Amino acid sequence: MKDILGPRFGAFAIDYIVVFAVDMAYIRAVGQTTSEGGYQVTGLPALVGPGFWLLWMVVPEWLWGATLGKKILGLRVQKADGSRLGFGGALLRRVCDLFDFWMSFGLVATICHLKSAKGQRVGDMAAGAEVILQKKGDPVGTDNDRAAPGRV
């Protein structure tokens, strides 16, 4: 599991570059100009960014076991027993990105990945998940022994 650290960071970069690009384009398109020359979005329109994050990062891991970045780099998220991660687990993994990556510049995720037996970061441990290399001929989310979407 430890040999997938590079692809995991690559998938993270792909996914969050898309999230930030879409969010910045949205803020620029609908935001109000601030006195400092920046843009801000307030009220209900401010929920579009978190909504897009949820649709881009959480829903694909719940439904298919992979975000676009993970799919491109041949990774899959699953529970430790090999079953599909539920919505709550996928959400918990992603909420932990705050600690794993953003507050520590990825240091917490890297240390946890290297020190844990299954190469798990804090979000993986909290959700009882692991990230594995996708097997050839095993499309994401099609194993018969996986829980159906909607089960948490």
C-alpha positions in Angstrom: 0.0 0.0 0.0 2.8 2.4 0.7 3.9 2.3 -3.0 0.8 4.3 -4.0 1.7 7.5 -2.1 2.7 9.3 -5.4 -0.5 8.4 -7.2 -2.6 9.4 -4.2 -1.0 12.8 -4.2 -1.4 13.0 -7.9 -5.1 12.2 -7.7 -5.5 14.7 -4.9 -3.9 17.4 -7.1 -6.1 16.6 -10.1 -9.3 16.7 -8.1 -8.6 19.8 -6.2 -7.2 21.7 -9.2 -10.6 21.1 -10.8 -12.5 22.1 -7.6 -10.5 25.3 -7.2 -10.7 26.2 -10.9 -14.5 25.8 -11.0 -14.9 27.7 -7.7 -12.7 30.5 -8.8 -14.5 30.8 -12.2 -17.9 30.8 -10.3 -16.7 33.5 -7.8 -15.4 35.6 -10.6 -18.6 35.3 -12.7 -21.2 35.9 -10.0 -19.2 37.6 -7.1 -19.3 41.2 -6.1 -16.2 43.2 -6.3 -14.7 44.1 -2.9 -12.9 47.3 -1.9 -9.6 45.4 -2.1 -10.2 44.5 -5.7 -11.2 40.9 -5.1 -14.5 39.1 -5.4 -16.9 37.7 -2.8 -20.1 35.7 -3.0 -22.5 35.9 -0.1 -25.9 34.4 0.9 -27.3 31.3 -0.8 -25.1 31.6 -3.9 -22.1 31.0 -1.6 -23.2 27.4 -1.2 -22.4 26.6 -4.8 -18.7 26.1 -4.0 -19.3 23.6 -1.2 -22.0 22.0 -3.3 -19.6 21.4 -6.2 -17.0 20.1 -3.8 -19.6 17.6 -2.5 -20.6 16.5 -6.0 -17.0 16.3 -7.2 -15.2 14.7 -4.3 -17.7 12.8 -2.1 -20.4 11.5 -4.5 -18.0 9.7 -6.9 -16.2 8.0 -4.1 -19.5 6.9 -2.7 -21.1 5.7 -6.0 -18.0 4.4 -7.9 -15.2 4.2 -5.4 -13.1 6.9 -7.2 -13.0 10.5 -8.1 -11.8 11.5 -11.5 -8.2 11.9 -10.2 -8.2 8.4 -8.7 -9.8 6.9 -11.8 -7.1 8.5 -14.0 -4.3 7.2 -11.8 -5.8 3.7 -11.3 -6.9 4.0 -7.6 -10.0 3.0 -5.8 -11.4 3.7 -2.3 -13.1 0.9 -0.4 -13.8 -0.2 3.1 -11.2 -2.4 4.7 -13.3 -5.5 4.0 -13.4 -4.7 0.2 -17.0 -3.4 0.2 -18.1 0.0 -1.2 -17.7 3.0 1.1 -21.0 4.5 2.1 -22.0 8.1 1.7 -21.1 8.9 5.3 -17.7 7.3 5.0 -16.9 9.1 1.8 -18.0 12.4 3.4 -16.0 11.7 6.6 -12.8 10.9 4.5 -13.2 14.2 2.7 -13.9 16.3 5.7 -10.6 15.0 7.1 -8.8 16.5 4.1 -8.8 19.7 6.3 -6.4 18.0 8.7 -4.6 15.6 6.4 -3.7 18.2 3.8 -4.8 21.8 4.2 -3.7 22.5 7.8 -0.4 20.5 7.4 0.4 20.9 3.7 0.0 17.2 3.4 2.5 16.3 6.1 -0.1 14.6 8.3 -1.4 12.5 5.4 2.2 11.5 4.4 3.3 10.5 7.9 0.1 8.6 8.5 0.3 6.8 5.1 4.0 5.8 5.8 3.4 4.7 9.4 0.1 2.8 9.1 0.1 -0.8 8.1 -2.4 -0.3 5.3 -1.0 3.1 4.1 -4.0 5.0 5.5 -4.3 8.7 6.2 -6.4 10.2 9.0 -9.5 10.3 6.8 -9.1 6.7 5.8 -8.7 5.5 9.4 -11.8 7.6 10.5 -13.9 6.1 7.7 -12.6 2.6 7.9 -11.4 2.9 4.3 -8.3 2.1 2.3 -7.1 3.2 -1.1 -6.0 0.4 -3.4 -4.6 0.1 -6.9 -7.5 -0.7 -9.3 -7.1 -4.2 -10.8 -7.2 -4.4 -14.6 -10.5 -5.7 -15.8 -12.2 -4.7 -12.5 -14.2 -1.5 -13.3 -14.8 0.8 -10.4 -17.9 0.0 -8.4 -19.0 -3.1 -10.3 -18.0 -5.9 -7.9 -21.1 -8.0 -7.0 -20.0 -8.3 -3.4 -20.2 -4.5 -2.8 -23.0 -2.8 -1.1 -25.5 -1.1 -3.3 -25.4 2.7 -3.6 -27.4 4.3 -0.9 -26.3 2.1 1.9 -24.3 4.1 4.4 
